Amino acid sequence: MSDKVTASHILLMYQGSDRSTATRSKEDAQNLINDIKKRIDGGEEFAKLARQHSDCPSGKSGGDLGAFGRGQMVKAFEETAFGLPVGGTSGIVETGFGYHIIHRTG
């Protein structure tokens, strides 16, 4: 069991999500994240979509979060990231911050 992973993510925030300045509704965020997930599943580059759509500052670097250990991320995010195989991409994960798609890079 690994004690650290490296991952990238795409985060879509919405009005009322934690630390959000987004003006989109939760429904709009959900519709957009569903569309982004379909595009990833269809072969579009994760990092490109992160740069275009992610509300996280990491989006500027293709969603790269670097390495992190257990206890550093919110529970649902952590469980998903640690549960993915290297190179794997998650489904849509909801946290208090909004909707995420996570790609494990190491």
N, C-alpha and C positions, 0 to 999 in steps of 0.2 A: 504494500500500500504506500503510494507516494506521499511525501509530506509537503511537496510543492508541485505546482503546475504552472505552465505558461498558457495564456489564452488571450484571445481578442474577443471583442463583443460589439454589437450594435445595440444602442439603447435609444428607445423612443419614449420620451416623457410626455406627460399630458397635464392639463390644469389640475392642480391638487396633488400631484405625485410629489414625493419627497424631494426637496431642493430644486423643484422645477420652476423654470421661467417660461415654459412652453405655453403657447396659447391654444394648442389643439385640444379637442375634447378627447376623453378616454376612448370613445368609439372611433374617432378619426385615427388615433394612434394605433388602435387594434387593427383597423383596416389596412393601414400603411405597413405595419409589421408583418401582417399576413402576406401582403404583396411582396415585400422584400424577401421573406422566407421562400416564396414560390420562385423568385428570381434566383436565389442561391441554389435551390434544388434543381433549377434548370441550367445551372452551370455558370452563372455570372460570378465574377470574382468578389469574394467576401470583403477584402480590404477596400476595393473600389466603392462598394455599396456602403461600407462604414464611413468612408470619407464624404460621401454624398448625403447620408441620412442620419448618422448617429448624433444624438444630443450630448453625448459624453465628450469631454475634451480629447479623449483618446481617439476619437474619430479622425482627427487630423493626421494621425499616424496609422490609419487603416484599422483602428479599433484595438491596437496592441496595448494590453494591460501589463505586459511583462510577467515576471514570476510572482506568485503569491502563495502563502501557506494557509493551512486551515485556521479558521477564526478571523481571517482578514476581510472576508466578503460576507454579505448577508447569506443566511442559511440556504435559501433556494438556489442562489447563484453558485455558491460553493459546492453544494451537493451535485449540481448539474455539471460544473466544470470538472470536478474530480471523477465523476462517473463516465465521462466521455473518453473514448480512446484517442490517442494522439492523431490529429488529422480529422477528428470527428466534429460535426456541427450539431448543435442541439436543435430541439424544437423551440417554440416560443416559451420563455420563462418570465413569469410576472413576479416582480418584487415591489416594494414600496416606491422604488424609483421610477418604475414604468415597465415597459416590455423589452426584453433582451433576446438576442440570438447570440449564442456563445460558440466560439470555434476554438477548440483546444489545439495549441501549437506545440506543446511539449510537456 
